[in-house]
Amino acid sequence: MPTHYFSNCPPASLIKQFAAMLYDSLLLFAVMFFATAIAMLFNQGEAIESNPVFSLYLLLVGFSYYAWFWNKSGQTLGMRVWKIRIVNESGSNPGWGSSYLRLLFALLSILCCGLGYFWRIFKPYTWHDRLSHTSIVDISSLVQSKK
């Protein structure tokens, strides 16, 4: 697909972004469950108590879930349902580096009481959009025009 294909798409609404995040959180829960089961194999089948290495492992698994989908198709499964997608400044899928950078900045946005996300109410971008040079666009008009 040419890089200018998504250039005329409007920014996705914050409601659509949150809806996609909710949908993805259900899928991510299953991925985390599976990742924990794998980690338990290395702990003689015992529960893993508060362990910073395990927490970092789960964070990496969660980040990789998003980065893989964004790098591959520009959409997670939740984003596909809500007809939104992530694009970089040239209009193509973000690379691995910008995906991980975006996730790191999104985590910081959440840690600031969600201010980075709610910035979207006043501007057409979130803090992590701006810092990672990506944006979430609404592609529902493109999907309708294909039919």
N, C-alpha and C positions, 0 to 999 in steps of 0.2 A: 504494500500500500504506500502511495506517495506520502512524504512527510507533511505536506500541506493539507492532507485529507481532513484532519481534525482541527485545522486552524480557525474555522468559522463556527465551531461548537461553543456554546456558552458555558461558563463555569457551572459546575454541578452545585445544586443547592446543598446547604448544610444538612437539611433533613434527609436527602437522598444519601449523603455521605454517612450519616449516622445509621440509617437503615441498612446500608451495605455492611457497615462495621458490625452491626448486631447479627446479621446473617452470617458473616464470616466468623464471628466469635463462636457460633455454634459448631462450625466446621473446625475451627482452631482448637476447640475443646477436645474433639475426637483425635486430632493430631497430637495434642499434648498428652492425652491419655495413652496413646500408643508409644510416644517418646518416653513416658514415665515407665511403662511396662518394660521397655528395652533397658532403661537405666536400672531397674530393679533386678534384672538378670545379673548385673555386675555387682549387686549388693546382696547376693545369696537369697534373693526373693524377699528380702525384708523391706519394710517401708523406709523411705529416705527422709530423715528428719531434716530440720533446718540446716542446709548446707549451701554455702555461697557458690560452690562449683556447680551444684545441681541447678541452682537458680540461674546461673549464667548459661548453662546448657539449655534450659527451657526458653530463656530469652533468645538465644541463638536459633533454636528451632522455630519459635514464633516469627522472628525476623526473616528467617529463610523461607517460611511459608509465603509471606507477602512478596519478598524479593523475587522468588522463583516465578510466581504468577505474573508480577509486573514486568519482569524481564522477558518472559515468554510471550505474553499476549496483551499486556497493558491492563489486564483486568483479573481480579480475583473472582471466585464464583459469586460472591455477594455483589460485586460491582457489575457483573454480567446481568444478574437478575434486575438490578435497578438501572441498567443502561447508562452507566458512567464508566469512565476509564481514565487512567493516569497517562499523561504525556509529558515529555521533557520539552525544553524550549524550542526544539526543532520539529516537534509534533510527532515524534516517534516514541516507542516504548523506552522507559528509563533503563539505564544499564544497572549492573549489580552495585556499583559504587554509589550512584545517586539513590538507588532504592534503599540501601542500608543507611545512607546519610539521612534520607527522608524519615525513616523509621526512628532513628536516633533523635532527630529534631521533634518528631511527633511525641515521643516519650517525654521530652522536655516540655512540650506544649501542655501535655496532660499534667505534669508535675507542677506547673504554674497555675493550678486550679482550673485547667482547661481553657485558659485565656487564649492560647495559641489557636485553638479550634474556633472559639467564639469571635475571634478577630474577623472571621469569614462573614459575620453579620454586617460589618461595616466596609469591608474590602472584598474584592473578588478572589481572594486567596487567604490561606491560613499561614501561620508563621512558618510551618515546615514546608509548605509549597514554595514560599519565597526563598527560604534558606537552601533548599535542595534544587532549585530551578526546575520544579515540576509543577503540574497543575492537574486538578481533577475536572474533567469536562463532561458535560451531559451529551450523550450521543443518541438520545432517543429520537431526535429529528432525522438523523442519518439512517437509523434502523427502519423508521416508517417510510422514508423515501425509497428504500431498497425494495419494498413490497410492491 
